[in-house]
Each structure stands twice: as C-alpha cells, then as structure tokens.
C-alpha cells in the first residue's frame, strides 16, 4: 500500500488488523479487508484491500512476541519513541471494533503506559451497572482481566496468555457518570506463569473501589 501511494508509513499489526501511521493521515486501520479511520473508528466506505497469509506482515499465532509487532519497523527502520504506548492505544481501538467480549473495553481511554504497566479510565454508563445503578462486579472483573493482560503485552515477552486465576475484592461503588481509573501492572513475569495486579479507583475522590490479582499461563501452542 505504501509503495503504491508513495508515502512512508509506520506499520503495526494488532490482533489481525494492520495499523498504518503517518503524521498527516494519523492512523488508518485495515481490518477484515476493510479500512477504518483510526481516530474515530468510522469505516471508510468504497475501499477494500486484500491482505493474504503469505505476505510479510502476517503472523499465524495471536501470541506474538511484542517486539515483532510493536511498531519496531517504520518503512525507514526507525523505532517509535514510546514503543508500548502507540501499540496499547491501537489495541484498545481494536477492542472497540471487536465483536467478542473484549468490546467491554470499548469506552476505555488509555491514560498512561510504561513497560509492564497500563492505566486506563472509563466513564460508567447505565449499560455497565447492576440493578442498584452502580458499576457491576462482572464488568469490573472483565475490565481488570483486559487491562492486566495489556500490561503483560507491554513487556518484552509480549504475550497475552490465558487466565489461570482471577481474584477481585470489591471495596466501594461507582455510580453512573463517574469516571473510574484502572491501574494494572505486572508483579512477576515468568516463562510459563506471570502474575499481575490491579487497583480500580473513583477518579473524582481517588477512592479505591476494587483490587485484584490475575495469574496467567503461557501454554505451548501446537501446530
């Protein structure tokens, strides 16, 4: 695509989508042969692109090492200044477009990313609540699962893994219209098991509303 239109893009692949970044065009997302505006997620009509399995950017496993798909390559061979920040932001854009359970994170906004740590925030809406009008415990657990996983992906090992154990302690409620902050980090990174933690806060008064521990395994993928 870059060669055809004569523009140099930074190229990243996130969960089957290809992200083309350029200072003027911002992000263009190609997903399922369709093109989306990376800034607002809107589909760009009238254009379709075919990306085949034998092309250089294709990866068969969803457990790619982060260093292979983190924007380690602009066409000019330069590394992004914050290699994790751009990728994690793009990952949450993919969640918003997803048709699976990861769409629970569609309203999350990435606040801060560093190696092994991700912070996101989200405004509580009615669809996120229980019958009492406060943030549902299941929604909290799902968000913790997703954000701790992205903290793992923001490491040199860069694997999402599968959940072995997830423990959430609920400390206080969050109401509709309140913004919550989820702070997730890797406590121990191993070859077969990794351990993560998360705290969830009400942003308005910095009250901790939940705390969590999340253990993930990295099974050997068989062909």
C-alpha positions in Angstrom: 0.0 0.0 0.0 2.8 2.4 1.0 4.7 1.7 -2.2 1.6 2.2 -4.4 0.7 5.7 -3.0 4.3 6.8 -2.5 4.0 7.6 1.3 6.2 6.2 4.1 4.0 4.8 6.9 4.8 3.2 10.2 3.3 -0.3 10.1 2.0 -2.3 13.0 -0.2 -5.4 13.2 -2.6 -5.8 16.2 -4.8 -8.9 16.5 -5.2 -9.4 12.8 -5.5 -5.7 12.0 -2.9 -3.6 10.2 -2.2 -0.1 11.5 -0.7 2.4 9.1 0.5 5.5 10.9 1.6 8.8 9.4 1.9 12.3 10.9 -0.5 13.7 8.3 -3.0 10.9 8.0 -2.8 9.8 11.6 -3.9 6.1 11.8 -5.5 4.1 9.1 -6.8 0.7 10.3 -7.2 -2.2 7.9 -9.3 -5.0 9.4 -11.0 -7.9 7.6 -10.1 -6.2 4.3 -11.9 -3.0 5.3 -10.5 0.4 6.1 -11.3 2.4 9.3 -10.4 5.9 10.5 -8.0 5.2 13.4 -9.1 8.4 15.1 -12.8 7.8 15.4 -13.3 4.2 14.3 -15.5 5.1 11.4 -15.5 2.8 8.4 -14.1 4.4 5.2 -16.5 3.3 2.5 -15.7 2.3 -1.0 -12.2 0.9 -0.5 -11.3 -2.7 0.2 -7.8 -4.2 0.5 -6.8 -7.8 0.4 -4.0 -9.0 2.8 -3.0 -12.6 2.3 -1.4 -15.1 4.7 1.8 -15.2 2.6 2.5 -11.5 3.0 5.4 -10.4 5.1 3.4 -8.8 7.9 1.2 -11.8 8.5 1.6 -13.7 11.9 -0.2 -17.0 12.4 -0.3 -17.0 16.3 -2.1 -14.5 18.4 0.7 -15.0 21.0 3.2 -13.0 19.1 6.2 -11.6 21.0 5.6 -7.9 21.4 8.9 -7.0 19.8 7.7 -8.5 16.5 4.7 -6.2 16.1 5.2 -3.2 18.3 6.0 -0.7 15.6 9.5 -1.9 15.6 9.5 -1.0 12.0 8.7 2.1 10.2 9.3 1.7 6.5 12.5 3.7 7.2 13.5 1.3 10.0 13.1 3.7 13.0 11.7 2.7 16.3 8.8 4.6 17.8 9.8 6.8 20.8 7.4 5.0 23.1 7.1 1.6 21.6 4.5 0.4 24.1 2.2 3.5 24.2 1.2 3.5 20.5 0.6 -0.2 20.4 -1.6 -0.3 23.5 -3.6 2.6 22.3 -4.2 0.8 19.0 -5.1 -2.4 20.8 -7.9 -0.6 22.7 -9.1 0.8 19.4 -9.4 -2.8 18.2 -11.4 -3.7 21.3 -13.9 -1.0 20.4 -14.3 -2.6 16.9 -14.4 -6.1 18.3 -17.5 -8.3 18.1 -16.4 -10.5 21.0 -16.3 -10.0 24.8 -13.3 -7.6 24.6 -15.8 -5.0 23.4 -16.5 -4.4 27.1 -13.4 -2.2 27.0 -14.7 0.0 24.1 -15.2 3.0 26.4 -11.7 2.8 27.9 -9.2 5.6 27.3 -5.5 4.9 27.7 -4.1 7.3 30.3 -0.5 6.0 30.8 1.7 3.2 29.5 5.1 2.1 30.6 6.9 -1.2 30.4 4.7 -3.7 32.4 2.1 -1.1 33.5 -1.1 0.3 31.9 -3.6 2.8 33.2 -6.9 3.4 31.6 -10.0 5.3 32.5 -13.7 4.9 31.7 -16.9 6.7 32.5 -19.6 4.4 34.0 -22.7 4.2 31.8 -26.0 2.6 32.5 -25.1 -0.5 30.5 -22.2 -1.1 32.9 -24.3 -1.2 36.0 -26.2 -3.6 38.2 -29.9 -3.1 39.3 -28.7 -0.7 42.0 -27.3 1.7 39.5 -23.6 1.1 40.3 -20.8 -0.5 38.4 -21.5 -4.2 38.0 -18.9 -6.5 39.6 -18.8 -8.6 36.5 -17.9 -5.5 34.4 -15.2 -4.6 36.9 -13.7 -8.1 36.7 -13.8 -8.1 32.9 -12.0 -4.7 32.8 -9.4 -5.9 35.2 -8.9 -9.0 33.1 -8.4 -6.9 30.0 -6.2 -4.2 31.4 -3.9 -6.6 33.3 -3.5 -8.5 30.1 -2.5 -5.4 28.2 0.1 -4.7 30.9 1.6 -8.1 30.2 1.6 -7.2 26.5 3.6 -4.1 27.3 6.6 -6.1 28.2 9.5 -7.6 26.1 7.9 -11.0 26.4 4.7 -9.5 25.0 2.3 -12.5 25.4 -1.4 -12.3 26.4 -1.6 -15.8 27.8 -4.7 -17.4 29.3 -6.2 -16.9 32.7 -5.5 -19.4 35.5 -6.8 -17.4 38.4 -8.6 -14.0 38.8 -9.5 -12.7 42.2 -11.3 -9.4 42.7 -12.1 -7.7 46.0 -14.8 -5.1 45.8 -14.4 -2.1 48.2 -16.7 0.7 47.2 -19.3 1.5 44.4 -19.1 3.7 41.4 -22.2 5.4 40.0 -23.4 6.3 36.5 -21.5 9.3 35.3 -18.5 8.7 37.5 -15.1 8.0 35.9 -13.1 5.0 37.1 -9.3 4.6 36.8 -7.8 1.1 36.3 -4.1 0.9 37.2 -2.7 -2.5 36.2 0.9 -3.8 36.5 3.0 -6.9 36.2 4.3 -8.2 39.5 6.2 -11.1 38.2 7.0 -12.2 34.7 7.8 -15.8 34.1 8.2 -18.2 31.2 5.1 -20.4 32.0 3.2 -18.2 34.5 3.0 -14.5 35.1 1.4 -12.5 37.9 -0.4 -9.2 37.6 -2.2 -6.9 40.0 -4.7 -4.0 39.5 -6.4 -1.3 41.5 -9.6 0.4 40.5 -10.3 3.9 41.7 -13.1 6.5 41.5 -11.4 9.4 39.8 -13.4 12.2 41.5 -12.1 11.4 45.0 -9.4 8.8 44.4 -11.3 6.2 46.4 -10.2 2.6 45.7 -13.3 0.7 44.7 -11.6 -2.7 43.8 -8.3 -4.5 44.0 -7.4 -7.6 42.0 -4.8 -10.3 41.4 -4.6 -12.0 38.0 -2.5 -15.1 37.1 -1.9 -16.0 33.5 -0.3 -19.1 31.9 1.5 -19.4 28.6 0.8 -22.8 27.1 2.9 -24.2 24.3 0.9 -23.7 21.1 0.9 -26.9 18.9 0.6 -26.7 15.2 
